[in-house]
């Protein structure tokens, strides 16, 4: 196991939290990239979702290219392992009322923080198509192993800060067809 140094934990926290708080002009890493998300299941045709990549960096042990960070303090246990390392990317995604992300999956886990508004998340493996509703200050964890969709079904804009953990160089999003368990 990689010896635990506070700097390793600090780097991970810095990459996923501090850069998420920066505006596009001050972000680090690859730099801001704003793209219009093309949704395959829009709720309406007037709104669009905008995604800004705030940062993306690769983390690995320089000695063997694997990453193994563990920290246990006061009853809290954190363990992160990745072979051959991990890319950590942070995006800000704005959803106008009535827009969605389209059905998609990810190559690794994704931590979604709803910053403003309300979001409804639907899973392709839920036969009842029941939304997991998250409001500002709440999070949604997507392991990335099956398709899902994020929808702003409200009347006000919503903003998410999304932290991706992915294999080095992998695409962060994989478009998926509509799974059939939901009417959209």
Secondary structure per residue as TSV (DSSP state, phi and psi in degrees):
chain	resnum	aa	ss	phi	psi
A	1	X	-	360.0	142.6
A	2	X	-	-63.2	129.3
A	3	X	-	-58.4	137.8
A	4	X	-	-77.8	121.5
A	5	X	-	-121.8	140.8
A	6	X	H	-58.6	-28.7
A	7	X	H	-64.5	-34.9
A	8	X	H	-63.9	-47.3
A	9	X	H	-63.8	-40.9
A	10	X	H	-61.3	-39.7
A	11	X	H	-63.3	-44.9
A	12	X	H	-63.1	-44.3
A	13	X	H	-64.9	-43.9
A	14	X	I	-59.9	-43.8
A	15	X	I	-65.0	-38.0
A	16	X	I	-96.4	-16.3
A	17	X	I	-112.0	-55.0
A	18	X	I	-62.5	-46.3
A	19	X	H	-66.0	-25.7
A	20	X	H	-68.0	-22.8
A	21	X	H	-90.7	-12.0
A	22	X	S	-80.7	153.6
A	23	X	-	-83.4	168.5
A	24	X	T	-56.8	-29.3
A	25	X	T	-73.7	-24.6
A	26	X	T	-107.7	3.5
A	27	X	-	-72.5	160.2
A	28	X	-	-111.1	177.3
A	29	X	T	87.6	-136.4
A	30	X	T	-70.6	-18.1
A	31	X	-	95.9	162.7
A	32	X	-	-69.7	138.1
A	33	X	E	-137.6	112.4
A	34	X	E	-96.1	130.2
A	35	X	E	-134.9	149.4
A	36	X	E	-86.1	125.5
A	37	X	E	-76.8	125.6
A	38	X	-	-89.1	112.9
A	39	X	-	-93.2	138.1
A	40	X	S	-91.9	-3.0
A	41	X	S	-142.1	63.5
A	42	X	-	-68.7	148.5
A	43	X	S	-80.0	-31.3
A	44	X	-	-145.4	175.2
A	45	X	S	-107.2	4.1
A	46	X	S	-96.0	-27.9
A	47	X	-	-96.8	154.0
A	48	X	-	-131.2	156.0
A	49	X	E	-101.4	140.8
A	50	X	E	-120.1	134.2
A	51	X	E	-121.2	131.4
A	52	X	E	-121.8	116.3
A	53	X	E	-74.1	118.5
A	54	X	E	-88.9	-37.1
A	55	X	E	-166.4	152.4
A	56	X	E	-149.7	127.5
A	57	X	E	-141.1	151.6
A	58	X	E	-99.9	133.5
A	59	X	E	-118.5	128.8
A	60	X	-	-158.7	164.7
A	61	X	-	-80.2	122.3
A	62	X	T	-60.6	-18.9
A	63	X	T	-81.0	-35.8
A	64	X	T	-139.3	8.1
A	65	X	S	67.0	7.0
A	66	X	E	-100.0	163.6
A	67	X	E	-128.0	130.2
A	68	X	E	-146.8	102.2
A	69	X	E	-120.5	128.0
A	70	X	E	-135.7	142.0
A	71	X	E	-146.4	128.7
A	72	X	E	-126.5	121.2
A	73	X	E	-145.0	133.5
A	74	X	T	43.6	47.1
A	75	X	T	82.8	1.9
A	76	X	E	-106.6	135.3
A	77	X	E	-126.4	123.9
A	78	X	E	-122.5	130.7
A	79	X	E	-142.6	122.7
A	80	X	E	-130.3	121.3
A	81	X	E	-129.1	138.8
A	82	X	E	-152.1	137.1
A	83	X	E	-127.4	125.0
A	84	X	T	-95.6	76.3
A	85	X	-	90.4	-173.6
A	86	X	E	-149.5	141.7
A	87	X	E	-91.6	133.7
A	88	X	E	-114.3	122.0
A	89	X	E	-126.1	144.8
A	90	X	E	-126.1	129.4
A	91	X	E	-127.1	151.0
A	92	X	E	-108.0	126.1
A	93	X	E	-123.1	124.1
A	94	X	E	-104.8	128.9
A	95	X	E	-114.1	117.7
A	96	X	-	-68.9	158.0
A	97	X	T	-55.6	136.1
A	98	X	T	84.0	9.7
A	99	X	-	-110.0	164.5
A	100	X	B	-138.2	171.4
A	101	X	-	-85.2	-16.0
A	102	X	-	79.6	156.6
A	103	X	S	-69.3	131.7
A	104	X	E	-161.2	170.6
A	105	X	E	-136.6	-177.2
A	106	X	-	-137.8	157.2
A	107	X	S	-79.2	-7.2
A	108	X	S	-157.3	-176.4
A	109	X	-	-67.6	148.3
A	110	X	E	-132.7	126.8
A	111	X	E	-102.7	119.0
A	112	X	E	-111.2	123.6
A	113	X	E	-109.3	120.9
A	114	X	E	-82.2	116.9
A	115	X	E	-92.7	-43.6
A	116	X	E	-138.0	153.2
A	117	X	S	78.1	-161.8
A	118	X	E	-133.9	136.8
A	119	X	E	-123.4	146.7
A	120	X	E	-114.4	126.4
A	121	X	E	-111.4	130.9
A	122	X	E	-119.6	139.4
A	123	X	E	-106.4	139.5
A	124	X	T	-68.8	-19.9
A	125	X	T	-97.2	11.1
A	126	X	-	-98.1	106.0
A	127	X	T	-64.7	-19.5
A	128	X	T	-91.9	-6.8
A	129	X	-	52.0	46.7
A	130	X	-	-89.6	126.5
A	131	X	-	-73.3	146.1
A	132	X	E	-98.8	105.8
A	133	X	E	-91.7	129.6
A	134	X	E	-127.4	136.5
A	135	X	E	-111.2	173.4
A	136	X	T	-49.8	130.5
A	137	X	T	93.6	-4.3
A	138	X	-	-108.9	159.5
A	139	X	E	-122.8	162.2
A	140	X	E	-133.8	127.8
A	141	X	E	-104.2	123.9
A	142	X	E	-113.0	118.8
A	143	X	-	-69.0	-24.8
A	144	X	S	94.8	2.0
A	145	X	S	-90.1	-1.6
A	146	X	S	-152.2	164.8
A	147	X	-	-69.5	150.6
A	148	X	E	-153.3	171.2
A	149	X	E	-141.8	141.6
A	150	X	E	-110.1	131.3
A	151	X	E	-132.2	136.5
A	152	X	-	-94.8	97.7
A	153	X	-	-93.7	6.1
A	154	X	S	-90.2	-168.3
A	155	X	S	-110.2	0.6
A	156	X	S	-124.3	154.5
A	157	X	-	-60.6	154.2
A	158	X	E	-129.0	146.4
A	159	X	E	-127.0	133.8
A	160	X	E	-118.7	142.6
A	161	X	E	-106.2	123.6
A	162	X	E	-118.8	128.3
A	163	X	E	-114.5	118.9
A	164	X	E	-101.1	140.3
A	165	X	E	-117.6	118.2
A	166	X	E	-142.1	159.6
A	167	X	S	-59.0	145.4
A	168	X	T	-51.8	126.7
A	169	X	T	79.8	-3.7
A	170	X	-	-72.5	153.6
A	171	X	-	-63.2	141.7
A	172	X	S	-81.5	-22.4
A	173	X	-	-133.4	139.2
A	174	X	E	-123.7	109.2
A	175	X	E	-60.8	141.9
A	176	X	-	-130.6	151.9
A	177	X	-	-73.1	159.0
A	178	X	-	-59.2	126.3
A	179	X	-	-77.2	-17.3
A	180	X	S	98.1	-10.5
A	181	X	S	-83.1	-15.0
A	182	X	S	-120.9	151.4
A	183	X	-	-77.2	1.0
A	184	X	-	-121.9	360.0
